[in-house]
Structure formats: structure tokens, C-alpha cells
Amino acid sequence: MLNKDFIAKYTTVFGSDAERFFETLVREKSRHIRLACARHADYLKELTELSIGFEPSEIPSVYRITDNAEKLTETIGFQTGGFYIMNPSSVFTARVLTSLMPDYPYILDVASAPGGKTCAIADILKNRCAVIANEPSPKRLKSLHFNIEKYGSYSVRTVSMDGRSLHKVFDGFFDGILLDAPCSNENKIGRNKTVNAEWSQELTERMAKLQKEIADSAFVSLKEGGVMVYSTCTFAVEENEAVVRHLLDSFDCEPVDINNGQYTKGISGDSEVDDKVIRFLPHLDEYDGFFIAAIRKKGKPSSGGSFVRFKPDKEVNEFFTEFPEYAEVYEKGGSKFLTTRMDRSINFKNNGIMLFKREGELTSQALWQLADIVKDDIKSHIGYNNALRYLKGFDIDMPADYHGGAVFYDSIPVGMSKPVQGMLKNKLDRYFLYGKNIEW
């Protein structure tokens, strides 16, 4: 049963719609996936082969799963970062931000873990960007690093800072900021016993205070003309429209109209805010409850960053037909890493993804992301069962038409291998075995 104080509050807010609102909070939610749009492998074909039903949504690259959703996590596509299981509202938030960015933007994700929106931003921009993902929790930082590697988000660097102090390091640095703020999680109240038991008006007010403090710091970190997208998965006006109003009153800024009369508006009674923000309300909209707003710092439009074309070395040329012009390779501890250029050097927790674990040894995660530019003469194709065995960490039989160590199932890159005595020795980083479910 829903928290009685929550029921009392939102009966007042939604009036005659309240009962329908409460009913939607406890109903079973549909499952959606975000397909990696920067890759060209046919991950949907595997879903069809496994009788996993899906249909497209109004959001590009997002599909609703209609049958056999329980099979998703065992697919090659999921295990190799071909798609991310996530709330469509979260994908929508990432698309709002990317649609407002200049070419090659510098972007900050303030509260990033487990990384769904971070990876979506990098993927939508095809890594033609430089992203700093912040996660203050060391435990949650591990899940963020796992997903950055798995989903090939090589444009992402990570830091671990209190969100209220970001401006001390990044004053006026970013073209775009995503603040998916810590909140009271009211959207989960019907499905999460802890959220239901701990909800109170005092919690809402405490979270609103924290959100304003983080938003203030983040906003100082914007360039002139930069845009901050603010979002939560909660319903409270105190944590949503009121935070936007706080920013408008505190800074020389303006709301960006991301609603354009197409979506459910705000519910605060403040027309300057309400008409331009988006609310997904579960009793009115298809998606989980979510709030999204965009606020622009006044001034000339921000211009993005710059990059210098990387000149691939012999090792890179051995594996790839070409190389992304905005990518860079750097060496650390005997390994080489793939990243993008950023005009700021601080002590990042992580920087891009591993490209070569050691000399001449391309990583599987790099193959997953860069398969489109891998040379054909190093590709070998294996059957479905062998692909699943490989992803469990086993060596596999060498195919009769073996060409090289980059192993594919159909169009899907599976991982890197090495021929040893008629077998293909598994070169998948054990990280992807031991941490397979870390993103959850």
C-alpha cells in the first residue's frame, strides 16, 4: 500500500486524476532498450532469432520489449554493449541535451552512475565530444567505469567530486551539463518498499535544498551561452519546477523551450517555467515519471572545443582501415587507451577505454565499438553457441575459415582471440566476466 502521506499530498495535486495516478505507480512497467546508434551491427536480428519481441518507440534507437524480456541479458548484443536496458525517459533526457550542443562539445554529467545517460550522450554524438562524468560514490563509480568500457564510450573521462564543489575546478568550462539530480525517487514508490517507507515531505524538502546547491555549482561551470539540462525521476514541484525557478532567479539565464506544446507541461502554476519544461506523468504518458528542463546561460552561443587529427601509428594501422579523426591514443602502464581531446588536464579517475592491453593485443571492448573500421583480413566468424561460450570465458573451436583473431557472430563483434593448437584462446578481459551484472 502506498505511503499515506504521499497519497494525501498527491490527491491534492492531481485531484480527480489522483486515483488513476496512484494505480499507474504500482502497475508492472514495460521494458525498453536503447540500441547503440554509432555501431552498425544488426543486434535486432539476434532478438528476432530468440523470439524476443520488440517494437520501435517514438524515440530514435529505443525499442519496447513485448515478449521474452527475461532473455535480454543473455544475448550477445547485451553482453557486448550493443544495447542498454533503460527507461526511455532517460534516453529522451540525453537527446534533449545533445540536440542543444555545438559541434564537438565539452559536456559534464554531474551525477553519472551507473552511466546510462552518459553512454547515451557519447553514443548519440558518436563520441565526437569530450565528456566528464562525475560520480561522488566510490562504489557507484565502479559501475560507471564498467559501463563506459562495455558501451565503448571512449569520449568519457571520470572524476569523483561532491557535486556542490564542481565549479571550483570547472568554472565556465562546459558547453553542456546534465544534472540528473539525486531526488526522492517518487516514481519508484509503488515498486520499491524502501522508497515507500522512507518517503516524507521532510525528505522532499531536504532533497530540494541539496538539488539547488548542486545546480548552483553546476551552473557556474557552464560557458557563456551553455545549456544545463536538469532532470529528476520524482514528481514533487519542490524538486523540479522550483529548482528551475531558483536558477532563473539566481543567474543571468533563461529557460529553453523544449516542450514546444508537444508534451505534458509543468504543474507548478509558474507559466514561465511550466510551458517550457517536460513532465512525463505515468497516468498521462507512456513512459515512467520524469521531469526535464533546459536552462541557458545568457551570452553568445558556446562554440565547443577543438581537436587535432591523430596520426595512427603502426600498431593502429595493423588493425584498422581508418581511425576516427577526433580520437586520440595515449599510453599508460604498458597499455594504450582510446580517448578524445580535451583542453583540461586534471587527475581523472578514468580516461576513455582500453584499446591495446599490451603491444599488438587489441581489446574486445575496442573491437565491440570499432568493428566497422576493423580490417576484414583479421575477422573470423563463429556459430551462436560458440559465441555464447566465448562470452562465458571459454576457449572455443577454431572455425574452418579462420582468418584472424577478431571473432564475429554474423555482423556482431564478439571478442578478440588467439589461435593456439587448433583452438581460439579467449582474450576477453576477465573484467567482463566478474563484473557482468555490476551495472545493476
Secondary structure by P-SEA (a helix, b strand, c coil): cccaaaaaaaaaacccaaaaaaaaaacbbbbbbbcccccccaaaaaaaaacbbbbbcccccbbbbccccccccccccccccccccccaaaaaaaaaaaaacccccccccccccccaaaaaaaaaacccbbbbbbbccaaaaaaaaaaaaaaccccbbbbbcccccccccccccccbbbccccccccccccccaaaaaaccaaaaaaaaaaaaaaaaaaaaaccccbbbbbbbccccccccaaaaaaaaaccccccccccccccccccccccccccccccccccccccccbbbbbbbccccccccccccbbbbcaaaaaccccccccbbbbbcccbbbbbbbbcccccccccccccccccccccaaaaaacccccccccbbbbcaaaaaaaaaccccccccccccccccccccccbbbbbccccccccccccccccccccc
